[in-house]
Amino acid sequence: MNPRIQDVKVICTAPEGINLVVVKVETTEPGLYGLGCATLAYRWRAVKHLIETYLKPLVVGREVNNITELWQLMHQNAYWRTGPIANNAISGIDMALWDIKGKMAGMPLYDLFGGKMRAGVPVYRHVDGADVDEICENIEKYRSIGVKYIRCQCGGYGGSDYGKAPSWAAKGALDGVYLDSKKYMRDTLHLFEQIRIKEGEEIELVHDVHERIHPTEAVRFVKEMEPYKLFFMEDVVPLEHIDWLSRIKQTSVTPLSQGELFNNPAEYKKLIESRAIDYIRVHLSEVGGITPSKKLQQFAAEYGVRICWHGPGDMSPLAHAANIHIDLAAENLGLQEWSGIEPPNFVIQKLAGPRGALLEVFPGLPEYGNDGFVYANDKPGLGVDLNEKEAAKYPCSDEITTWTQTRNADGSLQTP
């Protein structure tokens, strides 16, 4: 008899000060359980409530083997479909079911996906700094341990720190992160010119606009960045204006990536079919977990679009592991964002920060090999476990999110 879902638990923890939501699916088979990521860091209570109140009663008692059936059931059960809260909730259960499937088969997930296409996953890291000298110093530290792809920003995404409006803003403007898009573009062009002079052509560079300029500005900016031969530019337009990407693609050879805010196939289907982007960058839990992400990866492969999944700090190690397992088996992997989940002996403490708490809560993390690649372990399923006792030491926070309160000089809100 196939095991059935016996219980669904939601564990919320913040070992690094970032709210993480983990789902534990327990089965009727003693000792057999699965773990999945349902993290929506800035609305974590809503996700927890949806899982416990609506999804748990829906799936308890059903066979764990029927992952596609269960995903579709959860997806359409509320009638209105998709959205970040619903998709993240579904993702937690979906990933946990895949984790169980791997454990039942005695295989790591990459084997269930068809086996390895590569030995390791190439990753890129983030570098920031107050000026070009500090940024280049940090680039060299990463190069010294084999990192070949680096995303460069100066002062975050070009805005001020959150607080009172600066002197150049309109009188009476509210608190926020203030942006000057023209200055940001000038500064970024100068930054990459200097990076290429100091670091040469061998290092692969990435830059994230983070939607913070107008689409008409993006057309010019992407073209002006061409001389610096970026590996890709990310999120050059807001989600609401993705139709501009095809126009930008016609005017520049700079590769484009997009997708961390996508949660509906309607948002990316046309972009892939028209080849308006070079890299699809979805956040696995945001689109609903492993089941839809595998379909997306295969769909993109048919059009020559490569994957470079979103891999920030505000997703749990379970989702990072899911990224790596799909990457290992995908024929169309481009690159993988890696936010700094490292083994304890990682040498760049200034950049990586202490990782002890995260490693104690989530044993079995994929590891960076000090050679430019991340490697999954060979444990069945996702290969990552959860220490619930340790997780309980780090409660989540209900603080109001401020970094998304971005504003223009006149005080109007701007997408973050």
VEXDREN-2710 file (C-alpha; in Angstrom, 1 decimal):
% VEXDREN-2710
k/r/px/py/pz
1/MET/0.0/0.0/0.0
2/ASN/1.3/3.5/-0.9
3/PRO/2.1/5.8/2.0
4/ARG/-0.4/8.6/2.6
5/ILE/-0.1/12.1/4.0
6/GLN/-0.7/11.9/7.8
7/ASP/0.1/15.4/8.8
8/VAL/1.3/18.7/7.5
9/LYS/3.4/21.0/9.8
10/VAL/4.6/24.5/9.2
11/ILE/7.9/25.5/10.9
12/CYS/8.8/29.2/10.8
13/THR/12.4/30.2/11.7
14/ALA/14.8/33.1/11.1
15/PRO/18.4/31.8/12.0
16/GLU/19.9/34.8/10.0
17/GLY/17.2/37.3/10.8
18/ILE/15.3/36.5/7.5
19/ASN/11.9/34.9/7.9
20/LEU/11.9/31.4/6.5
21/VAL/8.8/29.1/6.2
22/VAL/9.3/25.3/6.0
23/VAL/6.7/22.6/5.5
24/LYS/7.1/19.2/6.9
25/VAL/4.8/16.5/5.4
26/GLU/4.6/13.4/7.6
27/THR/3.4/10.1/6.2
28/THR/1.7/6.9/7.4
29/GLU/5.1/5.2/6.9
30/PRO/7.0/5.4/10.2
31/GLY/10.0/7.8/9.9
32/LEU/9.2/8.8/6.3
33/TYR/8.7/12.6/5.9
34/GLY/9.5/15.3/3.5
35/LEU/10.5/19.0/3.8
36/GLY/9.8/21.9/1.5
37/CYS/10.2/25.7/1.2
38/ALA/7.2/27.9/1.4
39/THR/9.1/31.1/2.2
40/LEU/7.4/34.5/1.5
41/ALA/9.6/36.4/4.0
42/TYR/7.4/39.5/4.1
43/ARG/4.0/37.8/4.4
44/TRP/5.0/34.6/6.3
45/ARG/2.0/34.5/8.6
46/ALA/-0.4/34.6/5.6
47/VAL/1.4/31.6/4.0
48/LYS/1.4/29.7/7.3
49/HIS/-2.3/30.3/7.8
50/LEU/-3.2/29.2/4.3
51/ILE/-1.3/25.9/4.6
52/GLU/-2.7/25.1/8.1
53/THR/-6.3/26.2/7.4
54/TYR/-6.9/25.2/3.8
55/LEU/-4.2/23.0/2.3
56/LYS/-3.6/20.6/5.2
57/PRO/-7.3/19.5/5.4
58/LEU/-7.3/19.2/1.6
59/VAL/-4.3/16.8/1.3
60/VAL/-4.2/14.8/4.5
61/GLY/-5.2/11.2/3.8
62/ARG/-4.1/11.3/0.1
63/GLU/-1.4/9.2/-1.4
64/VAL/2.1/10.8/-1.4
65/ASN/2.9/9.3/-4.9
66/ASN/0.5/11.5/-6.8
67/ILE/2.5/14.7/-6.9
68/THR/1.1/16.2/-10.1
69/GLU/-2.5/15.4/-9.1
70/LEU/-2.0/17.0/-5.7
71/TRP/-0.3/20.1/-7.1
72/GLN/-3.2/20.6/-9.5
73/LEU/-5.7/20.0/-6.7
74/MET/-4.1/22.6/-4.5
75/HIS/-3.7/25.0/-7.4
76/GLN/-7.4/25.1/-8.4
77/ASN/-9.1/24.4/-5.1
78/ALA/-9.7/28.1/-4.3
79/TYR/-11.0/28.7/-7.8
80/TRP/-8.9/31.9/-8.2
81/ARG/-5.4/30.7/-9.1
82/THR/-1.8/31.8/-8.7
83/GLY/-0.4/34.6/-6.6
84/PRO/2.6/34.7/-4.2
85/ILE/0.8/33.6/-1.1
86/ALA/-1.0/30.7/-2.7
87/ASN/2.0/29.6/-4.8
88/ASN/4.4/29.6/-1.9
89/ALA/2.0/27.6/0.3
90/ILE/1.6/25.0/-2.5
91/SER/5.4/25.0/-3.0
92/GLY/6.0/23.9/0.6
93/ILE/3.9/20.8/0.2
94/ASP/5.1/20.1/-3.4
95/MET/8.8/20.2/-2.5
96/ALA/8.1/18.0/0.5
97/LEU/6.4/15.4/-1.7
98/TRP/9.3/15.4/-4.0
99/ASP/11.6/15.0/-1.0
100/ILE/9.6/12.0/0.0
101/LYS/9.6/10.5/-3.5
102/GLY/13.4/10.7/-3.5
103/LYS/13.6/9.0/-0.1
104/MET/11.2/6.3/-1.2
105/ALA/13.3/5.6/-4.3
106/GLY/16.6/5.9/-2.4
107/MET/17.8/8.5/-4.9
108/PRO/18.8/12.2/-4.9
109/LEU/16.3/14.3/-6.8
110/TYR/18.7/14.9/-9.7
111/ASP/18.5/11.2/-10.4
112/LEU/14.7/11.2/-10.5
113/PHE/15.0/14.1/-13.0
114/GLY/17.0/12.0/-15.3
115/GLY/20.5/12.0/-13.8
116/LYS/23.3/14.5/-13.9
117/MET/24.1/16.6/-17.0
118/ARG/27.1/18.1/-15.2
119/ALA/29.3/17.4/-12.3
120/GLY/28.8/20.8/-10.5
121/VAL/26.7/23.9/-10.9
122/PRO/28.4/27.1/-11.9
123/VAL/27.4/30.0/-9.6
124/TYR/27.6/33.7/-9.4
125/ARG/28.1/35.8/-6.2
126/HIS/27.2/39.3/-5.3
127/VAL/29.7/42.1/-4.8
128/ASP/28.9/45.6/-3.5
129/GLY/30.9/48.5/-2.1
130/ALA/31.2/52.2/-1.5
131/ASP/33.3/52.8/-4.5
132/VAL/35.1/51.0/-7.4
133/ASP/38.2/50.3/-5.3
134/GLU/36.3/48.5/-2.6
135/ILE/34.2/46.6/-5.2
136/CYS/37.3/45.5/-7.1
137/GLU/38.9/44.4/-3.8
138/ASN/35.9/42.2/-3.1
139/ILE/36.0/40.8/-6.6
140/GLU/39.5/39.7/-6.1
141/LYS/38.6/37.9/-2.9
142/TYR/36.0/35.9/-4.8
143/ARG/38.3/35.3/-7.7
144/SER/40.9/33.9/-5.2
145/ILE/38.5/31.0/-4.4
146/GLY/37.5/30.3/-8.0
147/VAL/34.4/32.4/-8.5
148/LYS/34.2/33.2/-12.2
149/TYR/30.8/35.0/-12.3
150/ILE/30.2/38.1/-10.2
151/ARG/27.2/40.4/-9.9
152/CYS/28.4/44.0/-9.3
153/GLN/26.4/46.8/-7.6
154/CYS/27.5/50.1/-6.0
155/GLY/25.4/51.1/-3.0
156/GLY/22.9/48.3/-3.4
157/TYR/20.5/49.1/-6.3
158/GLY/21.4/52.8/-6.4
159/GLY/19.0/54.2/-3.8
160/SER/19.5/56.0/-0.5
161/ASP/19.2/54.3/2.9
162/TYR/15.6/54.1/4.1
163/GLY/14.7/57.2/6.1
164/LYS/13.7/60.8/5.7
165/ALA/13.5/62.2/2.2
166/PRO/16.9/63.7/1.0
167/SER/17.4/67.4/0.4
168/TRP/16.9/67.0/-3.3
169/ALA/13.4/65.5/-2.9
170/ALA/10.2/67.4/-2.9
171/LYS/9.2/69.2/0.3
172/GLY/6.9/67.1/2.5
173/ALA/7.8/63.8/0.7
174/LEU/7.4/60.7/3.0
175/ASP/10.1/58.5/4.4
176/GLY/11.5/55.9/2.0
177/VAL/14.5/54.7/-0.1
178/TYR/15.0/57.5/-2.6
179/LEU/16.1/57.0/-6.2
180/ASP/17.7/59.2/-8.8
181/SER/17.6/57.0/-12.0
182/LYS/19.7/59.3/-14.1
183/LYS/22.5/59.4/-11.5
184/TYR/22.2/55.6/-11.0
185/MET/22.7/55.0/-14.7
186/ARG/25.7/57.4/-15.0
187/ASP/27.3/55.9/-11.9
188/THR/26.8/52.3/-13.1
189/LEU/28.3/53.0/-16.5
190/HIS/31.4/54.5/-14.9
191/LEU/31.6/51.6/-12.4
192/PHE/31.7/48.9/-15.1
193/GLU/34.1/50.9/-17.2
194/GLN/36.5/51.0/-14.2
195/ILE/35.9/47.3/-13.3
196/ARG/36.9/46.2/-16.8
197/ILE/40.0/48.4/-16.7
198/LYS/41.1/47.0/-13.3
199/GLU/39.8/43.4/-13.6
200/GLY/40.2/42.7/-17.4
201/GLU/37.9/40.7/-19.7
202/GLU/38.2/37.2/-18.2
203/ILE/35.8/37.7/-15.3
204/GLU/32.1/37.4/-16.2
205/LEU/30.0/40.3/-14.9
206/VAL/26.3/40.5/-14.0
207/HIS/24.3/43.6/-13.1
208/ASP/20.8/43.8/-11.6
209/VAL/18.7/46.9/-12.4
210/HIS/15.9/45.6/-10.0
211/GLU/13.2/47.4/-12.1
212/ARG/14.2/50.8/-10.7
213/ILE/14.3/52.7/-14.0
214/HIS/11.6/53.6/-16.5
215/PRO/11.3/51.3/-19.6
216/THR/12.3/54.2/-21.9
217/GLU/15.5/54.6/-19.8
218/ALA/16.1/50.9/-19.9
219/VAL/16.2/50.9/-23.7
220/ARG/19.1/53.4/-23.7
221/PHE/20.8/52.0/-20.6
222/VAL/21.1/48.4/-21.8
223/LYS/22.6/49.7/-25.1
224/GLU/25.1/51.9/-23.3
225/MET/26.2/48.9/-21.2
226/GLU/27.2/46.9/-24.3
227/PRO/30.9/47.7/-24.2
228/TYR/31.3/46.0/-20.9
229/LYS/30.2/42.6/-22.3
230/LEU/27.9/41.5/-19.4
231/PHE/27.0/37.9/-18.9
232/PHE/23.5/39.3/-18.5
233/MET/21.5/42.3/-17.2
234/GLU/18.7/41.4/-14.8
235/ASP/15.2/42.9/-14.4
236/VAL/15.7/45.9/-16.5
237/VAL/12.0/46.6/-16.5
238/PRO/9.2/46.1/-13.9
239/LEU/6.9/43.0/-14.2
240/GLU/4.1/45.3/-15.3
241/HIS/6.1/46.4/-18.4
242/ILE/7.7/43.2/-19.7
243/ASP/6.4/43.8/-23.2
244/TRP/9.2/46.3/-23.5
245/LEU/11.8/43.5/-23.4
246/SER/11.2/42.6/-27.0
247/ARG/12.0/46.2/-28.0
248/ILE/15.1/46.3/-25.8
249/LYS/16.2/43.0/-27.4
250/GLN/16.0/44.5/-30.8
251/THR/18.3/47.4/-29.9
252/SER/21.1/45.6/-28.0
253/VAL/23.1/42.4/-27.9
254/THR/23.4/42.5/-24.1
255/PRO/21.8/39.3/-22.8
256/LEU/18.7/39.8/-20.6
257/SER/17.4/37.9/-17.7
258/GLN/14.0/38.3/-16.0
259/GLY/11.6/36.5/-13.7
260/GLU/12.0/36.5/-10.0
261/LEU/8.6/38.1/-9.5
262/PHE/6.8/35.8/-12.0
263/ASN/4.1/33.5/-10.5
264/ASN/1.8/32.9/-13.5
265/PRO/2.8/31.1/-16.7
266/ALA/1.1/33.8/-18.7
267/GLU/3.8/36.2/-17.6
268/TYR/6.7/34.2/-19.1
269/LYS/5.2/32.1/-21.9
270/LYS/5.3/34.8/-24.5
271/LEU/8.7/36.0/-23.4
272/ILE/10.2/32.6/-23.9
273/GLU/8.4/31.8/-27.2
274/SER/9.5/35.2/-28.7
275/ARG/13.0/34.8/-27.2
276/ALA/12.8/38.2/-25.7
277/ILE/14.9/37.0/-22.8
278/ASP/18.0/34.9/-22.7
279/TYR/17.7/33.6/-19.1
280/ILE/14.6/32.8/-17.1
281/ARG/15.1/33.7/-13.4
282/VAL/12.0/32.5/-11.5
283/HIS/11.9/32.0/-7.7
284/LEU/11.0/28.3/-7.3
285/SER/8.5/28.7/-4.4
286/GLU/7.0/31.8/-6.1
287/VAL/5.9/29.7/-9.1
288/GLY/4.6/26.9/-6.9
289/GLY/7.6/24.6/-6.3
290/ILE/9.4/21.9/-8.1
291/THR/6.5/20.6/-10.2
292/PRO/5.9/23.8/-12.3
293/SER/9.6/24.7/-12.3
294/LYS/10.6/21.4/-14.0
295/LYS/7.9/22.1/-16.6
296/LEU/9.2/25.6/-17.1
297/GLN/12.8/24.4/-17.4
298/GLN/11.8/22.0/-20.2
299/PHE/9.6/24.5/-21.9
300/ALA/12.4/27.1/-22.0
301/ALA/14.9/24.5/-23.3
302/GLU/12.7/24.1/-26.5
303/TYR/13.3/27.8/-27.3
304/GLY/17.0/28.0/-26.4
305/VAL/16.3/30.0/-23.2
306/ARG/18.5/29.0/-20.3
307/ILE/17.7/28.9/-16.6
308/CYS/19.3/30.9/-13.9
309/TRP/17.0/30.4/-10.9
310/HIS/16.6/33.1/-8.3
311/GLY/18.8/32.2/-5.3
312/PRO/18.6/35.0/-2.7
313/GLY/19.0/35.0/1.1
314/ASP/15.2/35.2/1.6
315/MET/14.6/31.6/0.6
316/SER/15.3/28.5/2.7
317/PRO/18.2/26.1/2.1
318/LEU/15.6/23.6/0.9
319/ALA/14.8/25.8/-2.0
320/HIS/18.5/26.3/-2.7
321/ALA/18.9/22.6/-2.8
322/ALA/15.9/22.3/-5.2
323/ASN/17.6/24.8/-7.4
324/ILE/20.8/22.8/-7.5
325/HIS/19.0/19.4/-8.2
326/ILE/17.1/20.9/-11.2
327/ASP/20.3/22.6/-12.4
328/LEU/22.3/19.3/-12.3
329/ALA/19.8/17.5/-14.5
330/ALA/18.9/20.4/-16.9
331/GLU/20.3/20.6/-20.4
332/ASN/19.7/24.3/-20.5
333/LEU/21.4/25.5/-17.4
334/GLY/23.0/28.9/-17.8
335/LEU/24.1/29.9/-14.3
336/GLN/22.9/29.8/-10.7
337/GLU/22.6/32.6/-8.2
338/TRP/24.2/31.7/-4.9
339/SER/23.5/33.9/-2.0
340/GLY/26.3/32.8/0.3
341/ILE/25.3/29.5/1.9
342/GLU/28.8/28.2/2.5
343/PRO/30.5/25.5/4.5
344/PRO/31.7/26.6/8.0
345/ASN/35.3/27.1/6.9
346/PHE/34.5/29.6/4.1
347/VAL/37.4/32.0/3.9
348/ILE/35.7/35.3/3.1
349/GLN/34.0/36.0/6.4
350/LYS/33.7/39.7/5.6
351/LEU/31.5/38.9/2.6
352/ALA/29.8/35.7/3.7
353/GLY/29.2/36.4/7.3
354/PRO/28.8/33.7/10.0
355/ARG/26.8/30.7/8.8
356/GLY/26.8/28.6/11.9
357/ALA/23.1/29.1/12.9
358/LEU/21.8/28.3/9.4
359/LEU/23.9/25.2/9.2
360/GLU/22.7/23.9/12.6
361/VAL/19.1/24.5/11.6
362/PHE/19.4/23.0/8.1
363/PRO/22.1/20.2/8.0
364/GLY/23.0/18.8/4.7
365/LEU/23.3/22.0/2.6
366/PRO/24.7/21.9/-0.9
367/GLU/28.3/23.2/-0.7
368/TYR/30.5/25.6/-2.6
369/GLY/33.6/23.7/-3.7
370/ASN/36.0/26.8/-3.7
371/ASP/36.3/26.2/-7.5
372/GLY/33.4/28.2/-8.9
373/PHE/30.9/25.3/-8.6
374/VAL/28.3/24.2/-6.0
375/TYR/27.8/20.4/-5.4
376/ALA/24.7/18.6/-4.0
377/ASN/25.2/15.8/-1.6
378/ASP/24.1/12.3/-2.6
379/LYS/21.5/11.8/0.1
380/PRO/18.0/10.7/-1.1
381/GLY/15.5/13.5/-1.9
382/LEU/16.6/17.1/-1.4
383/GLY/19.4/16.0/0.9
384/VAL/18.7/18.7/3.4
385/ASP/17.2/18.1/6.9
386/LEU/15.7/20.3/9.6
387/ASN/16.6/20.5/13.2
388/GLU/13.3/21.6/14.7
389/LYS/14.8/22.2/18.2
390/GLU/17.4/24.6/16.7
391/ALA/14.8/26.2/14.4
392/ALA/12.7/27.1/17.5
393/LYS/15.6/29.3/18.8
394/TYR/15.1/31.8/16.0
395/PRO/11.6/33.1/15.9
396/CYS/10.3/35.1/12.9
397/SER/9.7/38.8/13.0
398/ASP/6.7/41.0/12.1
399/GLU/8.7/44.2/11.5
400/ILE/7.4/46.3/8.7
401/THR/9.4/45.9/5.5
402/THR/11.1/49.1/4.6
403/TRP/13.5/48.3/1.7
404/THR/10.5/48.0/-0.7
405/GLN/9.3/51.6/0.1
406/THR/11.2/53.1/-2.8
407/ARG/10.4/56.6/-4.0
408/ASN/11.3/59.1/-6.7
409/ALA/12.4/62.7/-6.1
410/ASP/8.9/64.0/-6.2
411/GLY/7.9/61.6/-3.4
412/SER/5.9/59.1/-5.6
413/LEU/6.4/55.4/-5.1
414/GLN/8.6/53.4/-7.5
415/THR/8.8/49.6/-7.9
416/PRO/11.5/48.3/-5.6
END
